[in-house]
Amino acid sequence: MENLKILNNIDLIVETLQNNPTKKSDFVEFMENIQDPFIVLIACILSLRTNDKITIGATKRMLELGNTPSQFAKLDIDTLSKTIYPVGFYKNKASQIIELSKELVNNYNSIVPNTIEQLVKFKGVGRKTANLTLAKGYNIPAICVDVHVHRISNRLGILVSKTPDETEMILRKILPVKYWLDINTILVTHGQNICKPQKPKCHICPLSNLCAKRI
């Protein structure tokens, strides 16, 4: 019954977080404002398994080398690797970005595809990256589920799932489309500031009276 109560309050949960915003990291702020599908795509690749502080620095250095698929397609791996260091798996990511850029130039007229089905065909691009590219790059409603969205959705009792992909599929069914573009930013900032993986700050959480963990 309590989980049903939480589901019925999903609008209240999202609107409460919208009305009680927490500080966005510099990288989250950057992704909110860039509005370029290619840059969103390659910046998201950098962010995988890397914290936001390191990612934003690496992203800004990377963009000094160029900002189009054709420019990145011409880079050598060593140059890009040194530029994005110390992001996690920086050599692999450099290779991935260059190969992805070449594929965009050769097969897509340098235009990033605007569907999940096409985006996930690129090596190393999963649903999280594809959804974020659609939402932040194309303003197409999409639900990007990262560790924060997955953890908080389960912790609140909005849903019960084992993987981020499973969380995404459930949210697609229960979350009103009007929230899809913003849900990642809302839950990421909440997760970075209050609903942390360890020692969540429940005493200052605006959702403490709605959270399944607390009820």
C-alpha positions as semicolon CSV with decimal commas, in nm:
position;residue;x (nm);y (nm);z (nm)
1;M;0,000;0,000;0,000
2;E;0,281;0,242;0,080
3;N;0,445;0,185;-0,259
4;L;0,109;0,251;-0,424
5;K;0,088;0,574;-0,225
6;I;0,433;0,675;-0,354
7;L;0,333;0,601;-0,713
8;N;0,024;0,817;-0,675
9;N;0,248;1,099;-0,548
10;I;0,499;1,093;-0,832
11;D;0,392;1,440;-0,945
12;L;0,436;1,568;-0,591
13;I;0,781;1,411;-0,566
14;V;0,910;1,570;-0,886
15;E;0,748;1,907;-0,820
16;T;0,887;1,914;-0,465
17;L;1,240;1,867;-0,599
18;Q;1,180;2,130;-0,868
19;N;1,072;2,375;-0,600
20;N;1,365;2,288;-0,373
21;P;1,660;2,285;-0,615
22;T;2,011;2,201;-0,501
23;K;2,336;2,325;-0,651
24;K;2,421;2,177;-0,990
25;S;2,778;2,065;-1,052
26;D;2,966;2,257;-1,320
27;F;2,938;1,957;-1,553
28;V;2,561;1,924;-1,505
29;E;2,527;2,297;-1,570
30;F;2,739;2,262;-1,883
31;M;2,526;1,976;-2,017
32;E;2,210;2,175;-1,949
33;N;2,324;2,465;-2,164
34;I;2,536;2,322;-2,447
35;Q;2,246;2,219;-2,678
36;D;2,474;2,054;-2,935
37;P;2,408;1,682;-2,993
38;F;2,767;1,601;-3,086
39;I;2,920;1,777;-2,788
40;V;2,661;1,627;-2,553
41;L;2,742;1,283;-2,695
42;I;3,119;1,300;-2,659
43;A;3,103;1,478;-2,321
44;C;2,874;1,203;-2,193
45;I;3,125;0,942;-2,312
46;L;3,393;1,120;-2,107
47;S;3,169;1,125;-1,800
48;L;3,125;0,748;-1,777
49;R;3,288;0,619;-1,457
50;T;3,438;0,962;-1,390
51;N;3,329;1,225;-1,140
52;D;3,188;1,555;-1,261
53;K;3,481;1,768;-1,143
54;I;3,730;1,575;-1,354
55;T;3,487;1,545;-1,646
56;I;3,417;1,917;-1,682
57;G;3,788;1,998;-1,693
58;A;3,855;1,728;-1,950
59;T;3,557;1,835;-2,158
60;K;3,669;2,196;-2,174
61;R;4,023;2,092;-2,272
62;M;3,883;1,854;-2,533
63;L;3,676;2,129;-2,692
64;E;3,988;2,337;-2,742
65;L;4,080;2,077;-3,006
66;G;3,753;2,120;-3,196
67;N;3,377;2,091;-3,175
68;T;3,267;1,903;-3,486
69;P;3,287;1,540;-3,601
70;S;3,519;1,632;-3,888
71;Q;3,766;1,799;-3,652
72;F;3,772;1,505;-3,412
73;A;3,794;1,252;-3,693
74;K;4,132;1,400;-3,783
75;L;4,281;1,378;-3,433
76;D;4,532;1,115;-3,331
77;I;4,465;0,903;-3,026
78;D;4,772;1,018;-2,831
79;T;4,677;1,385;-2,859
80;L;4,319;1,328;-2,746
81;S;4,424;1,084;-2,474
82;K;4,664;1,336;-2,320
83;T;4,400;1,608;-2,344
84;I;4,123;1,422;-2,162
85;Y;4,345;1,258;-1,897
86;P;4,269;1,171;-1,614
87;V;3,915;1,063;-1,700
88;G;3,857;0,693;-1,647
89;F;3,970;0,471;-1,936
90;Y;4,095;0,782;-2,117
91;K;4,278;0,591;-2,391
92;N;3,975;0,380;-2,474
93;K;3,751;0,686;-2,470
94;A;3,985;0,879;-2,699
95;S;3,979;0,593;-2,948
96;Q;3,601;0,564;-2,920
97;I;3,541;0,935;-2,978
98;I;3,769;0,945;-3,282
99;E;3,614;0,634;-3,438
100;L;3,263;0,760;-3,364
101;S;3,350;1,093;-3,528
102;K;3,481;0,917;-3,838
103;E;3,162;0,714;-3,861
104;L;2,950;1,028;-3,831
105;V;3,149;1,195;-4,109
106;N;3,149;0,894;-4,340
107;N;2,800;0,757;-4,284
108;Y;2,582;1,028;-4,131
109;N;2,691;1,349;-4,305
110;S;2,840;1,459;-3,969
111;I;2,493;1,466;-3,812
112;V;2,432;1,283;-3,484
113;P;2,131;1,049;-3,517
114;N;1,823;1,151;-3,322
115;T;1,687;0,811;-3,221
116;I;1,795;0,573;-2,948
117;E;1,793;0,283;-3,191
118;Q;2,053;0,451;-3,413
119;L;2,266;0,592;-3,133
120;V;2,316;0,263;-2,952
121;K;2,463;0,116;-3,269
122;F;2,779;0,319;-3,207
123;K;3,046;0,131;-3,016
124;G;3,036;0,212;-2,646
125;V;2,711;0,411;-2,660
126;G;2,449;0,268;-2,427
127;R;2,096;0,379;-2,348
128;K;2,211;0,625;-2,080
129;T;2,432;0,814;-2,327
130;A;2,174;0,788;-2,606
131;N;1,895;0,924;-2,390
132;L;2,104;1,214;-2,262
133;T;2,202;1,303;-2,619
134;L;1,838;1,315;-2,722
135;A;1,727;1,513;-2,417
136;K;2,007;1,767;-2,389
137;G;2,119;1,775;-2,752
138;Y;1,789;1,759;-2,936
139;N;1,536;1,854;-2,667
140;I;1,356;1,527;-2,740
141;P;1,180;1,379;-2,433
142;A;1,400;1,094;-2,310
143;I;1,478;0,945;-1,970
144;C;1,849;0,922;-1,896
145;V;1,901;0,678;-1,609
146;D;2,239;0,695;-1,439
147;V;2,339;0,563;-1,097
148;H;2,164;0,854;-0,920
149;V;1,833;0,815;-1,103
150;H;1,843;0,438;-1,052
151;R;1,931;0,459;-0,683
152;I;1,689;0,737;-0,588
153;S;1,394;0,595;-0,781
154;N;1,431;0,270;-0,588
155;R;1,506;0,439;-0,257
156;L;1,199;0,661;-0,281
157;G;0,983;0,361;-0,362
158;I;0,876;0,493;-0,702
159;L;0,974;0,155;-0,842
160;V;1,166;-0,164;-0,773
161;S;1,436;-0,258;-1,024
162;K;1,775;-0,422;-1,044
163;T;1,939;-0,234;-1,333
164;P;1,937;0,118;-1,478
165;D;1,789;-0,011;-1,804
166;E;1,505;-0,173;-1,611
167;T;1,454;0,152;-1,421
168;E;1,429;0,342;-1,749
169;M;1,163;0,110;-1,887
170;I;0,951;0,140;-1,573
171;L;0,987;0,517;-1,561
172;R;0,876;0,536;-1,925
173;K;0,547;0,380;-1,814
174;I;0,482;0,574;-1,495
175;L;0,655;0,911;-1,529
176;P;0,455;1,184;-1,709
177;V;0,631;1,288;-2,031
178;K;0,639;1,650;-1,914
179;Y;0,915;1,548;-1,668
180;W;1,129;1,339;-1,901
181;L;1,363;1,617;-2,014
182;D;1,440;1,730;-1,660
183;I;1,425;1,415;-1,448
184;N;1,795;1,332;-1,488
185;T;1,912;1,677;-1,378
186;I;1,662;1,686;-1,093
187;L;1,762;1,350;-0,949
188;V;2,135;1,382;-1,021
189;T;2,162;1,711;-0,831
190;H;1,947;1,570;-0,550
191;G;2,170;1,262;-0,538
192;Q;2,494;1,459;-0,540
193;N;2,383;1,695;-0,264
194;I;2,133;1,516;-0,041
195;C;2,033;1,160;-0,134
196;K;2,390;1,030;-0,147
197;P;2,480;0,661;-0,186
198;Q;2,616;0,646;0,168
199;K;2,493;0,861;0,454
200;P;2,206;1,036;0,276
201;K;2,109;1,366;0,440
202;C;1,754;1,258;0,521
203;H;1,722;1,525;0,794
204;I;1,728;1,804;0,533
205;C;1,557;1,618;0,248
206;P;1,235;1,782;0,125
207;L;1,105;1,435;0,040
208;S;1,153;1,281;0,385
209;N;0,777;1,250;0,438
210;L;0,730;1,081;0,099
211;C;1,028;0,850;0,091
212;A;0,972;0,476;0,122
213;K;1,307;0,448;0,303
214;R;1,177;0,678;0,575
215;I;0,809;0,578;0,595
